[in-house]
Amino acid sequence: MGSAVVQMVCVALGVVGLIGIVVCCAVPLWRVSAFTGSNIVTAERSQEGLWTTCVVQSTGQQQCKNFESLLDLGADRQAARALTIISGMLCCLSLLVLFCGSDFTTCLENEDIKPKISLVAGVGMLLAGILVIIPVSWFAHNTVRDFYTPLLSSSPRMELGACIFVGWASGVLLIIAGGLLCCFSRPKQGSSGGKAKYYSNSASAPNKNYV
């Protein structure tokens, strides 16, 4: 029962982490305009994501434009696209594997193979968490570096958007879920893949007549 509860908690953490990955991939809030200086009243603010860049007017109107050329993008954005998509796919696959090998489902009747399947799902969630943290941290590092670069002081500065923090939180949740699965997905003691048979000495040893 204890392992089943842990697995249900890991499923919940995995689903929340997957939602966070989808939000990071779709919402253009990786980098936003920074309101610095004495004049804080601006007519528009910029937002950048993995696929689009948007300009939000003070009236609430928003205009977005897709990045036209993939080769014209920076290395951080290209890596973020690939790693975020791979992380989402790996998280989905890990959740499906966990459902099949969990103790609270009846997809598999073999109790000896369930811990191994849960362990595979845990490793997949760990990798998914690491894969989403890497591009988010790289993107955040470049944003902070450009913000404090003296050569860019005259141009509009950009700061960290909400998707950076959502990506960090999603990665941490997936790492926690994967770590719990790896710790609790251990084969039961005494399991040998089948039912053990015991024979008494009188039944196994043949009758012999001693002179």
C-alpha positions, 0 to 999 in steps of 0.5 A: 500500500505504501508504494502505491501511495508514493506512485500516485503522488509521483503521477500527480507530480508528473502531470503537474510537471508535464503541464508546466513543460507545455506552458513553457513551450507554448507561452511567449514569456521567456523574456520580457521588457524590463522597466528600468530608469526614471520613466516607468510609463511605456506605451508597449512592452515586448515578450519573447518565447520559443516560437514567437515574439509579441508586442503588447500595447498599453491598450491591451492589444497584442501583436505576435510574429513567428520567428521566420528563420530557424538558422537565424535564432540563437543557440540557446533558443534552438536548444530550448526548442529541442530539449523542451519538446524532448522533455515533454515527450519523455515525461508523457512516455514515463507517465504511461509506463508508470500507469502500466507498472504501478501497484494501483492498476491491474495492467500487469499481473506479474508482481515481480516485474512491476518494480522494474517498470516503475524504476524505468518510469522514474529514470525517465522522469529524472531525465525529463526534469534535467532536460527542461532545466538545462535550456531554461537555465541557459536561457536565463543565463544569457538574459541576465548577461545581456541585461548587465552588458554595458554595450546594450545599455541604450537598447531596451533591456529584457529580463526573465519571464514567467516561463523561466520560473515555471520551467524551473519548478516543473523540472524540480517536480519531475526530479522529485517524482523520479527520485521517489520512484527510484527509491521505492521501486525495489523488488520485493524480498524473497521474490524469485519470479515464481512460486517457491515449492517446498518438499519434505525430507520424507517426500523427496528422499527415496525409501531405502532399506538398510541391512 
